[in-house]
Amino acid sequence: MIQTQVQLTEEQARALSDLARVRQSSVAVLIRQGIDQLIQQAARADESELEQRAIAAAGRFHSGQSNVSMEHDQYLVEAYQA
């Protein structure tokens, strides 16, 4: 593990100590769990942004074919063979 120093407000330190006592854990464990949650939320936000961009792109391009929704697999096979 990498050791680091963090400055907390008195209220944050008190709340973390109380929570650690209730959960029978340490403040360090709670801080690591909080960081893990923040990282996971950021990753979900990135995925959500990609999903929104994909949705926004849907229907914006035209292939000139009228049966793409039914024959997409065949068109993919042909595209990868080219």
N, C-alpha and C positions, 0 to 999 in steps of 0.2 A: 504494500500500500504506500501511497505517497502522502506525506504529512503536509498539511497546509494550515494556515491561520485565517480565521474568519472573525470579523467583528460583528457582534450582534447588539441590538438595542437591549436595554434592561428588560423590556417587556417580552422580547423574543426569547431571551435567555431564561426568563422565569417561566414562560409558557412551555418551552422545550423541556425544562427540568421537570415541570409538573407532568407533562405528557410522558416523559421517560419513566417517571416513577409509577404512573398508572399502568403503563404497558410493560413494566418490569424490563426495561431496556436501557440503553445508554443514549445520551444526547448525540454521540457520534453516529450511532446506528440510525437514529431518526434523521439526521442531516443527510447521510448517504441515501436513505430511502427517498427523501424529498428531492434530492438531485436526480435519482433514477426516474422519479415521476416526471420531473421537468423535462428530462431528455426524451422520455416516451411521448409526452404531449407534443413536443416540438416535432418529432418524427411523424406523429399522426397529422399534425398541421401540414407538414410537407406533402404527405400522401393525399390529404384533402385538397390541397392546391392543385396537385397533378390531376386528380379526378375532375375538379372543376374545369381545368384547362381542356381535358379530353372531352368533356360534355360540351363545352363551348365550341370545340372544333367539329363536333358531329354535325353532319349535314352541310358543311360549308364547302365541300369539294364535290365535284361531279365527274364521274367516270365516263359518262356517255352510254353506259349500259343500264338497262331497265330491270335486270334480274340479279343484281349484286347481292341483295339480301338473301336470295334463295341459293345462289351459286358461288358464294364467297369462298368456300373451300377449294373449288376448282380453279377459281381465279388466283388464289394463293399458290396452288401447285404450279400453275403456269408461270406465275411471276418468279418463283424460286428456280424454275427450270431454265429461265431465260438467262 
